[in-house]
Amino acid sequence: MLNESFISKILSIILTIVLFFSSIKFFMKKEFSLVFYVVFMYMVYIILLYFEYRKKYKIQPYIKILLVSAIIIDVVWGFYLDLYDTSKWFDKLMHLFGCFCFTLVFISIIHSHVKIVSPSKTIIFIFITSLGVTSGVIYEFIEFGLDVFIKTKTQNGLVDTNLDLLFDTFGSMAAAYLILCRKVGIYIQNK
């Protein structure tokens, strides 16, 4: 079995190579907002790894694999292969999958510091879903900021934004369900 450190290094190398070449292609096509976006996503991942390395929290390897997959699919399929513009549902599926992944990351971080204890699975489900939905709202704020300051066109009206938030909710609920089934860092108190 591969150790967690080796998996983390391999994932980092793969992500670095894919994002580096994607950035070069975006730069050559003079799509500077996408270069900025790729650098931003890479920095988010590096910051997560840095604090994990500093023993601030622990992220399971399967969650890192999901996160790296989400970033690569977002950048390569979404922007490089242009599925955000050519597919009606790709953006929605990425919101679902991305929020699913980031919800798992945030729960891993919280789990490293606090054990979630509740007498009710429903309360835990609502807490985890709320955490994921909040991450989706923050992502919508980032999209809004990109549209305002860099003049991108990531938000295509109120219906698009509301559908994005709806699929963020579905992704968060899927993560909550997975966490409750695996009982990762969750302690259900008997009444």
Buried (B, 14 or more C-beta within 10 A) or exposed (E): EEEBEEBBEBBBEEBEEBBEEBBEBBEEEEBEBBBBBBEEBBEBBEEBBEBBEEEEBEBBBEBBBBBBBBBBBBBBBBBBBEBBEEBEEBBBBBBBBBBBBBBBBBBBBBBBEEEBEBEEEEEBBBBBBBBBBBBBEEBBEEBEEBBEEEEBEBBEEEEBBEBBBBBBBBBBBBBBBBBBEEEBBBEBEEE
